[in-house]
Each structure stands twice: as C-alpha cells, then as structure tokens.
Amino acid sequence: MKRSLALSFVAVSFVCVGCGIEDPSVGVDGAAASGDAIVGGSSYSGLPAIGALIINVQGGQELCTATLISPTKVLTAGHCSQDVVAADAFFIIGADVNKPDYTLKVASIEAHPSFSMSTLKNDIGLVTLAEPAPASVTPLPVLASMSASYVGKSLFFVGYGVDNGTSQTGAGVKRAVSMAISKVSATQFAYSTKGKNTCNGDSGGPALVKSGGKYFVAGVTSYGDQTCVQYGVDTRADMYQSFLGVVGVNP
C-alpha cells in the first residue's frame, strides 16, 4: 500500500492517515494507492499563493496543501476534497498554519468527477473561495503541457506536511525542496531522490517549474511510500485544465 498525503490532527497530535508501504517499482497511473510533508527541505515563506487547506472533521481537523491559481480558484488533491462540505473547509495563507496571514472561507470544493480513492487516479481537486484572495497574493499559472522531456528536470515542491515520515512530526509549517523527476506518464509523474521527499500533509501541494524567474504549477502531490524515504507521485496539472477552468501557460 501507499501513503496518503492528507494529515489528520486532533489538538496538537498529528497522525498519519491511510498509511502503508508500496513497492516503489510500481508504475504510476492507476496503481493502487493511499497518500503523501516535505522531507529534507527547508522552511519557506515565499510564494504566498501556496497555502494550507484545513478541513474540520469530527474530533479535529485535516491538513492538506493547496495553490491559488486564480483570484477565487485553489488547486489541491482529489483525496483532500472528495465529499468535503464547503462550510467545513478554509484556505490559510501564511508560513505557519498557527499564525495565518489570511484565512479565507470556501464556497465550494470538489474532487475530479473520475477521481478514485482506491487507486488515486485523477487525484486532483478544485476549491472555489467565497471571495477573491487579497490582491497582494498573486495566483500561480498552471503549466500548459508536460512531456517525457521533463525526466531529470528539477522541480520545486512546497507543502505544509511533516518533515519526518517515521515520527510524523513537524506538520503545519511551510517547507520546500527541489527534486528531479524520474518518470512521466499519461496523467502523473514520479520522483525518487535520496534524503528528500514529499510526505503526509503535503497532499495537494504544487510541484513547480521555474523559468525566467516565474513559477508554473506542473503537478499536485498525490502519494508515496509510508515513511517518505523512497518515492513520491504527483498528478500532472496540465492534463486537467478543463476541470480547473484555466488555460495553461508554458515558460
């Protein structure tokens, strides 16, 4: 089994949800999965368009990461948005979920209509805010197209998840790490860099291409191995432009 990147927390105790171990040799696209925090990275306060998606649940809250892609649209993972009531969710902008710069209400939240929780295929979701984000927060564009030529290319991953997959600690702080892509398939891409990874709570967070000083959202963190030391898989954002209601941009 794989780990799921959503993270549940009750009071101050953080617990991994849907964790398991999967053979990293399993290919992406339709492989059975569960979900994925930045391991081996550093705290990061840049790109305010990347924030935390907090969902109130019975007895506590769930944490995912999400990215503002228009003044009212926020991109996240399908497993963070399926069957979520809008009134129970809010989008936090800031470097620490406990010290938010802005807390924005949600008008609607949905997973892709073909999302499968059992396989994590089409693992992408869309949040619509109740009102536009502050003008000072610039949305990030979605990458228009991706190909196998991205194998070996380093992308910039950002998330609010744990920084230790074994102890499941450190969630709620914005962190970032650069990792090279190891495989690109029809709707996903994978990465495997020793000492670095996404982990629980990074679900829905972006993998970014940087070109000419600008960032473009190439992927959405989906799943990986249980302790975040072997591999991770992202959903390709370029393949879901119609669902997101945006027109992608290439560098």
N, C-alpha and C positions, 0 to 999 in steps of 0.2 A: 504494500500500500504506500501511498504518498502522503505528505503533509499538506494540510490546507492552510492557506496564509491568513485567514481571519483569526483574530485572537480575542478570546473572551476574558474579561476581568471583572472580578467581584471585589468591591472595596479596593484594597491595594494589592490583591493577589492576582497574578497573571497566570493563566492556564492555557495550554495549547489545545486547540480544537481539531478533531479529526486527524490526529497524527498517526503515522505509520511509516514503514520503510518500504522502499521500492527499489528494484534493480535499476541502477542508473543507465543501463544499456537499453532499457525500454524506450522505443521511439516516441516522439511527440505526436500530436494529432490523434485524439480518440483513445489514448491509453487510459486505463483505469486510474483514478487519482483521488486525492483529498486536497490539501492546500499549503502557502508559504507565509523577517526583520533583517535588517542589513547586518551581515557578519563580516568582520574585517574591514569595515569602513570607518568613517569619522562623522562626528556631529556636524550638522549642516543647517544654515539658516537662510540660504538663498532660495530663489525661485518660489516666491510666496503662492504661486498658483497651485503648488503641490501641498495638499493639506491632509488632515485626518478625517475619515468618515466614522462617526460614532453612532452606534445603534443601541438604543435602550432595549434590554431584554429582561425577562423576569429574574430578579436577583442580582442584576448587574448591567454590564454593557459589553458590546463587542467593538473591536477596533480593526479598521482597515485603513488603507491609504487611498487617496483619490487625487485627480488632477483637473483643474479648471481648464476647459477647452473652449469656452465662450463665456460671456458675462453671466449666463444662467445655467450652463451645462457642465456637469462634472463627470469625468470618466473614472470608472472603477471596475472591479471584477464582478462577474456574474454571481459567484458564490458569496459575495458580500451584499448583493442587492436582491436576490430572489426571495419572494414572499415577505419582504420588509414593508412595514407600514410607514408612510412618509412622516407621520407625526412622531414616530419613534427615532428618526434619524436627524442628524445635523452635521454640517461640514465645518471643521475647525481650521482656521488659517493661523499659522504660527509655528515656531520651532519646538514647542513643548505643549502637549495637549492639556497640561495642567495650568498653562499660562498663555491662553489663546490671545491672538491679536484681534481676531474676529470669530464669532460663532454665528453661522448662517443656517436658517431654517430650510427645510426641504419641502417642496411642493409635490414631487413625485419621484419614485425610484423604481427601476425595473431592470431585470436581467434580460439578456438577449432571448427572444422567443424560442430559439433552438438550444439554449443552454441546458446541459445535462450535469446535475450534481454528482452523478455516479462516475462519469468519465471526465468531467471538467472541460468537455469540448464546448466551443463557443463561449468560453469563460470571460464574458465582458458585460458590463452593466452601465447604465446611464442614470445619473441623478439630475433632476431639474430643481434649481433653487427657487425658493418662494419670492425672492427679489434678487436683482443683479448684485454680483460681488462688488466690493468697493473699486472705484476707478483706478486706485493705486495698484491693484492686483491685476497684472497682465496675463490673460489666458495663454496657454501654450498650444501651438498648432499641432495637428495630427500629421504624421508622415504620410505622404500620398502613396508611396509604393516601396516595397522591400523585395529583395531577391536573395538568391544564394550567394551573391557577391558580398553580402554582409558577414559571411563566415570569417572569423578572425578579426572583425572590426570591434573596437572597444566602445561600449555604450555606458551611459551614466545612469545608475539605478538609485532611486530615492524612496525612502519609506520610514514609517514610524514603528516598525516591529522590534522584536527582541534582538539583542546583539550577541546572544549566546543560545544556540539551539539546544544545548544539553540542559542548562539550568532554566531556560525560558525566562530570562530576566532582561531588563533594560528597555522594555516597550514604552512607547509614548513620546520618545524623543526623536526628532527628525535626523536621519543619518543618510549618508550617500557613499557609494562605492563604484568604481569603474571595473567592468568585466568584459572579456571578449566573448563574442557569440561563437558557439561550437557547431550549431546546426540550425538550418532554416527549413521549415516545411510549409505546407499549404496555408495553415492558419496559426502556427506557433513558431517559436524559436527557443533554443536551449542554450545554456551556458554552464561551464564547469571550470572554475578557477580555484586552485588550492588556497585555502585560508580566507576565501571571500564567497559571499552568497547572499541571497535574499532569505528571509525567514518569516516566522509567524508574526502577523501584524503588518507585513509589507504587502499583503494581498491588495491588488488593485492599484498599486503604485506604479509609476512610469519607468520605462527604460528609455533613455533619451539619446538621440543623435545630436551632436553639436557640430555646427558648420557656420562659418562666418560670424562667430560669436553668438549665434542663436541656437535654441534648443527645439527639437521636434520630437513628439511622442511616437516612438516606434512600437512599444509593447506595454502590456499590462501584466503585472506579476500574478501568476496563477498558482503554481505548485512546485514542489521539490521533495528531496528526501527528508526524513523525520527530524534529524538533528542539524540540518542545514550545512552539511560539510561536503556533499558530493555533487549536487547539480540543482539547477532550477529551470523552470519553464515559464515563458511568457506567452500571452495571446498577442498575435500581431494586430495592431490597431488599424493598419491600412486596409485590412480585409473587411472592416465593419463600418466604413464611412457612412453608408446609407442608414444603418441603425442609429448611428450617433448624430446624424443630421448635419454633418460638416463636410467640407471639401478639403481633402488633404493637401499638404504643401510639401514639395521636395526642396532640399537645400539648393 
